[in-house]
Amino acid sequence: MNPREIRRLRTMSTTPVRLIACLLLVVALPIQAHYLKLERELTQAGSFTVGISATGRPFAYQNDGVWRGFEVAVAKAVAEAHDLTLRLVRLPRDGLAGALGRGEVDAINTLALTEAVVDTVTIPYLVVGDHVMILRGNPFRIEKLDDLQGRTVSATSGSTSERFALSLNDQFKNSGGTPMQVHSFPFHRATHFPVSMGHAAAYFVNTVSAVAISQDPDARTRMLRGAFKPVREVGFAVSTGYSDIFHAIEHAIAAMVATGKYERLRGTYQLPAELSPFQ
């Protein structure tokens, strides 16, 4: 019987306890392709097939037709851990969940999604959320969040970044401090303008944008260190019931963490330490 027609197996958790168990397994047993019977669940024999949508530099992007980035490197490491070939299938963001549900891919990258996919379980490799961006050279002398009291800042209306700014204002008010003047913009692309023009001290923005801007040598702004509000974990989503694929990915990532490969990749792509779910 096709595994995708089998009744759903028990829900699998990605709690720290499970990660610790996997790390112990890495020490006790080499992770080999024959350890898990992947051939009965893989979409294509001999390959780890990942449905992927571009999430931008340095996460997942194409350069001259070649996929690059941190997410691609992690996918490649998972495939190599089980002697598989990495097969990437480019999909639109709104096509990821459908391709996984139809059995066209083994996993998808959830960083490209804004909400959880039904009937899936995620093996995380990043934590994402919201950050504070300030001008390079720091003319407003913003060193920590408290330095934003009484300042003018901006955010995108209706975003988690705006909620971050408003919750920070509540903290300032509750502690007897001076709240920020939060200017909310209807479009993400306009949010940075007040800061880039020197009229505001900071703006609040999501992880993907914050990292990309901070790594752009021509950008006028950079990320404020220590000003991160986590929102969700992202990684590979696998259809519930595909226990062998789930465990194969889980074990491979646990091995990456245990051997230091995960940290080396994080360093290679210059991702802030707070984005690691393995603190």
Secondary structure, DSSP 8 states (H G I E B T S, - for coil): --GGGS---------HHHHHHHHHHHHHS---GGGTTGGGT-SSTTEEEEEE---BTTTBEEETTEEESHHHHHHHHHHHHTT-EEEEEE--GGGHHHHHHTTS-SEEEGGG-SS--TTEEEEEEEEEEEEEEEETT-TT---SGGGGTT-EEEEETTSHHHHHHHHHHHHHHHTT----EEEEESSGGGTTHHHHTTSSSEEEEEHHHHHHHHT-TT-SEEEEEEEEEEEEEEEEEEETT-HHHHHHHHHHHHHHHHHTHHHHHHHHTT--GGG-S--
